[in-house]
Amino acid sequence: MKRFSILSVMAVAWLLSQACGPWIRPTYDVFSVYDSKQLNPDARLKPMYDFWEKYTDGRASSWTVDALSSITENELATSDNAVLATARMRGDSEMLAYLRHLITYLNIVSGTGNDTWNYPTRDELGNRKARMQEIATAARTYSGTRLRDQYALLQVRAMVHLGDARGVVDYWTKTGSALPETVYKDMMRGLYAWSLLSLGQRREAIAEYADMGDMHSIQWLVYNQRFSLMGVKQEFDKDNNSPTLVYLVQDYVNNLGSTLASLKLYTEMGYGDMSSELKSNRVEAQKFVDFALDVVKNNKTNSPAMWLAAAGLLMHYMGNTDDALKMLDKAMKMKGTKRMTDNARLCRLVASTTYADMSKKYQDYLCTELQWLAAQAKDEEHGLGDDTNAENHYFSVMTNLVYENLVPHYQKMGATNLATSLSVMMSNLESDEYPGYFSDLGSLITKLTADQLIDYDRFVKSGGDNKLEKWLVSRGTPLDRDHFNDLVGTKYLREGAYAKAIPYLEKVPLSLINEQGISRYMARRSYDVERWMRRQVVDRDWEDIMMGENIPVTYNQKLQYCRDVLKAEEAVNSNGTAENLYRLATLYYQASYQGDCWYLTRYFHSAYDSIEYVGEKDLVTATVELLKRAKQIATDPLLKQKCYYAAAFIPYGEPLYRTEYDANYKPYIVFNNDGYMFQAMFELANYYYELRGNVAPFISKCDVLKLFLNSAEG
């Protein structure tokens, strides 16, 4: 199995030189007592698509097969559809005859759907019925063997369209059920179940759908009973072991559990008082728990594992995790399908993370369960085949379990290496078998300090101390030295520890820098340029982008920056002149998340950037302080103007003003008088008046200053 180091994943992330903002992971449902692909009807048709792909030597796809319904009978001899073209090319008269009947059937059906706008006349309806009867007769009288299954399905389809539900049931009972197992027989059985339902034999129809694993049809049978305890009870009263209960209970538990979790989160985030909603939903959940416990206690079900696991998970969502764990321990040992007992085990693992600690007992348990969960995810992935719409339940839950529960939990405990290795393990799983989401690992690594990353490197090399750590370390690889040196050096730079950064950055080859998405900016921008005087634009148009890609960096700008900043800091400390202060402010600000040279301290940039971890140097605040000192002591007129202008330029604290509306909805500006930006602009305005407007163009032409002056005069 291919392995990715923590930094190999980061190297991919670095290609995103412009991030789109914070990424919010969806919350995946935990409770699952049937395979999610059973809800996808398209997955059942794959063998049929495979048949036509093989018949056409790979030229036909699912789209090609589906497109047969759009071919008219007049186009049979000329259509370039791969299925028809192959049959014509081979002179396959038997297949062409079948396709003619099939396409006629598809034409009739496509014109009689509920979404059609042109209503047929009585004569047209009669004609359609006659043609459908011809199809049924042709299918019934087919005497060959090669296409027997296809013609059998075509006959049943025609009978359904003609409204002969009793005929379908009789045909299936006498003939269809004895046919070999094929996708056509499976489709025919679905029509048989539908016919049973049409004849009022609901329970028998449900049994057929359940035996076929057709949860999609069961879903629609009980659609009006979803998300309702009353709906669950109604179905239970009809049949204590109805297959529809599998769907209804799962749907109910996940919906209510998601609601409880969301209300709790909204309350914690300060979105409002959700106590009333929480209380009513907990009352609802308790009613279900009581009902489920009664079902299990009085042996009213053949699947107690499902019912007790449902009660246990809801107890966990209600905050009673101690009782939940006891219930889930029992549920794992109770009667039910393997999926049900596996579900109880998964619910138990999720609930246990509430008490995740550093004890050997829990970490041994966690290791065993994560290994099991990873194996379950791999097995289910293989079972999904080419059906990309079906969700890998185990992997989805594992993603949330690690990133939302375990990683933040261990970070709060100070177990940084354990949290990081868990994230690396998930990233390796994602990169190998699943769609890769490197955002979580990238975010975690971004927030590690340089010393924490160095410590994690030692942790990986040590191989881990216990069962869990050893397994997690085995899921990754030692860190690549070039990437490691670049990342640690960059972190030290970001923390303002420039002397510590230099030994690491000196070891970084230029080839590595040129591989990174930030290289295009590094090659075309200079940190010596004052950001408030000129913006260094890159990626403004396509020509600009292409030109930037062809410019390699010729030196490590990060390394040179560290050296230049150390000199500038030494100059300020030994001789704090306005010139030295202004020079250092220029360097600091360009490397901040607001500067053009943000790539010096980070690998991607977005409007959401900020100070991300404890210990990171606040270069914006440092710039503000330096400019404050510089403008007080500057004697050179131009430099003094630059200091005042730069101080007013920097977005810091509250915005300069906010827009409000009067009773007639006419907008007007209200300045935030107590904010830094107002004070800085106020000082610039006073300086402007002091010089009687005899200032440099960068001040006299400043639109924001003009707005401020006009508002003040008004």
Disulfide bonds with the S-S distance in Angstrom:
none
